[in-house]
Amino acid sequence: MTESEEDTIRRARARELAAEYAESGNTTGWFEALYKESGGDTEKIPWADLEPNKYFSAWAAAAGLKGEGRKALVVGCGLGDDARMLYELGFDVTGFDISPTAIEWARKLHQDTNIQFETMDLFEPFRGWLGAFEYVLEVYTIQPLPMEMRPAVIDAIAAFVAPGGRLVVVTRGRGDDEEPMQLPWPLSRKDLSRFEENGLKQASFTVMPDQEDGYRFVVEYDRGL
């Protein structure tokens, strides 16, 4: 079996689980189910590359990103690879995920760091987290959630950004008039404009082609003081 065929099987299983849980009214429970089902095998997690997102890495290198001790939050951190990258760039990093299994796994993988990994529901943030982070990173956590949840998800993510802080979003992209076909549901520029309704100003918008799967948006926002 080729790597492409294995990836197709992994993604099909993720979609199957997502549909099962959505039918029962639990739209986010499938994340924990998938991590538990994997039995510690990263090969069974479609997004578990054990390295930072390549689009964010390329963007950060071009931008000369440096942490300089700033407080950073990684939304839906999974196994913590993007959190690790920010840590190595000099950020004071916290990462959260709704899956307890993913967080336990991340803590083991990055136990040689002081990254704070927490289990948390995006819609039930810890006290003191709102408006508390100077740098917020969201990679591929909006796109697997149901389209009807998208405005609420974007609002919740935007709420973490401190006055004067920055947010970077990495997502599969689509045109405003293009209908998404299946999970993960790509975001359009119109979808992303919701961040600006939350008081964030777009600082840069980068389109990166993907040889096998359309293109990616890397979008940077800043919140004024």
C-alpha positions in Angstrom: 0.0 0.0 0.0 1.3 3.4 -1.0 1.6 6.4 1.4 -1.2 8.1 -0.5 -3.5 5.1 -0.1 -2.7 4.9 3.6 -3.5 8.6 4.0 -6.8 8.1 2.2 -7.7 5.3 4.7 -6.8 7.5 7.7 -8.9 10.4 6.4 -11.8 8.2 5.6 -11.8 6.8 9.2 -11.6 10.3 10.6 -14.7 11.3 8.5 -16.5 8.2 9.6 -15.9 8.9 13.3 -16.9 12.6 12.8 -20.2 11.6 11.2 -21.0 9.1 13.9 -20.4 11.6 16.7 -22.2 14.4 14.8 -25.3 12.1 14.4 -25.3 11.7 18.2 -25.1 15.4 18.7 -21.5 15.4 20.0 -19.7 17.3 17.2 -16.2 17.3 18.9 -16.1 13.9 20.7 -14.6 12.2 17.6 -11.2 13.8 18.3 -10.7 12.0 21.6 -12.2 8.8 20.0 -9.6 8.9 17.2 -6.7 9.6 19.5 -7.7 6.7 21.8 -8.4 4.4 18.8 -4.9 5.0 17.5 -3.4 3.2 20.5 -0.4 5.5 20.5 0.3 5.0 16.8 0.8 8.4 15.1 0.4 6.7 11.7 -3.3 6.5 12.5 -3.8 10.2 13.1 -4.1 12.0 9.7 -2.6 15.3 11.0 0.1 13.8 13.3 3.3 14.5 11.4 5.5 14.8 14.5 6.9 18.1 13.0 5.5 21.6 12.8 3.1 22.5 10.0 5.2 23.1 6.9 3.2 26.1 5.7 3.5 27.9 9.1 7.2 27.0 9.3 7.9 28.5 5.8 5.9 31.6 6.6 7.6 32.1 10.0 11.0 31.7 8.5 10.2 34.3 5.8 8.8 36.6 8.4 11.8 36.2 10.8 9.4 35.3 13.6 10.9 35.5 17.1 9.2 34.9 20.4 11.2 37.2 22.7 9.4 35.8 25.7 5.9 36.6 24.5 3.0 34.5 25.8 1.8 32.3 23.1 -1.3 30.0 22.8 -1.6 27.1 20.3 -5.3 26.3 19.7 -6.1 22.6 19.3 -2.5 21.8 19.7 -2.8 18.0 19.2 0.6 16.3 19.8 2.3 19.7 20.3 4.6 20.0 17.3 3.6 23.6 16.5 3.8 24.5 20.2 7.4 23.1 20.2 8.3 25.2 17.3 7.1 28.4 19.0 8.9 27.3 22.2 12.2 27.0 20.2 11.6 30.4 18.7 11.6 31.9 22.2 7.9 32.1 23.1 6.4 31.2 26.5 4.0 28.6 25.2 0.7 27.1 26.3 -1.2 24.6 24.1 -4.6 23.2 24.6 -6.7 20.5 23.0 -10.2 19.0 23.7 -8.7 15.5 23.7 -7.2 14.4 27.1 -5.4 11.6 25.2 -3.7 14.0 22.9 -2.6 16.3 25.8 -1.1 13.3 27.7 0.7 12.3 24.6 2.0 15.8 24.0 3.3 16.1 27.5 5.3 12.9 27.1 6.7 14.0 23.7 7.8 17.4 24.9 8.7 16.7 28.5 12.1 18.3 28.0 10.4 21.7 27.6 8.4 23.9 29.9 5.4 24.1 27.5 2.1 24.1 29.4 -0.3 21.6 27.8 -3.9 21.7 29.0 -7.1 19.8 28.2 -9.8 22.4 27.5 -12.9 22.9 25.4 -12.6 26.0 23.2 -16.0 27.1 24.2 -15.3 26.8 28.0 -12.0 28.6 28.3 -10.1 28.8 31.6 -10.5 31.8 33.7 -7.9 34.4 32.9 -7.2 33.1 29.4 -9.4 35.6 27.5 -7.4 38.5 26.1 -4.3 37.0 27.8 -2.0 35.9 24.9 0.3 38.1 22.9 0.5 35.5 20.1 -2.2 33.0 19.2 -1.6 30.2 16.6 -4.5 28.3 15.0 -3.6 25.5 12.5 -6.3 23.3 10.9 -8.6 23.4 14.0 -11.4 25.4 12.4 -11.7 23.4 9.2 -12.7 20.0 10.7 -15.6 21.4 12.7 -19.1 21.7 11.2 -19.7 24.7 9.0 -22.6 25.9 11.1 -20.2 26.2 14.1 -17.7 28.3 12.2 -18.7 31.8 13.4 -18.7 30.7 17.0 -15.3 29.0 16.6 -13.8 32.1 15.1 -15.2 34.3 17.8 -13.8 32.0 20.5 -10.3 31.9 19.0 -10.3 35.7 18.5 -11.1 36.2 22.2 -7.7 34.9 23.3 -5.7 37.6 21.6 -4.5 40.3 24.0 -4.5 44.1 23.2 -1.5 44.6 20.9 -1.3 40.9 20.3 -1.1 38.8 17.1 -3.1 35.9 15.6 -1.9 33.6 12.8 -4.4 31.2 11.1 -3.3 28.4 8.8 -6.0 26.7 6.8 -7.0 25.0 3.6 -8.4 27.7 1.4 -11.3 27.9 -1.0 -12.9 30.7 -3.1 -15.9 32.6 -1.7 -18.1 31.0 -4.4 -16.7 27.5 -4.1 -18.7 24.9 -2.2 -16.7 22.7 0.2 -17.1 19.1 -0.6 -16.1 17.2 2.5 -14.3 17.3 5.8 -12.0 19.1 6.4 -14.1 22.1 5.2 -11.7 24.7 3.7 -12.1 28.4 4.7 -12.8 31.2 2.3 -11.7 34.9 2.6 -15.4 35.6 3.5 -15.2 33.1 6.4 -12.0 34.6 7.6 -13.4 38.1 7.6 -15.2 37.1 10.8 -11.9 37.7 12.6 -12.0 41.3 11.6 -15.6 41.6 13.1 -13.9 40.6 16.3 -11.6 43.7 16.3 -8.6 42.1 14.6 -7.0 43.8 11.6 -5.5 41.7 8.8 -1.8 42.3 8.6 -0.9 39.8 5.9 -2.5 37.2 3.7 -0.3 34.6 2.1 -1.5 31.9 -0.4 0.7 28.8 -0.5 0.0 26.1 -3.2 -0.1 22.4 -2.2 0.9 19.9 -4.9 -1.7 17.3 -3.9 -4.5 19.3 -2.2 -5.3 22.8 -3.5 -3.8 25.6 -1.5 -3.3 27.0 2.0 -4.0 30.4 3.5 -1.6 31.7 6.2 -3.2 34.8 7.6 -1.8 37.2 10.2 -4.0 39.6 12.3 -3.2 42.1 14.9 -5.3 43.6 17.6 -4.7 47.2 18.4 -4.0 48.5 21.8 
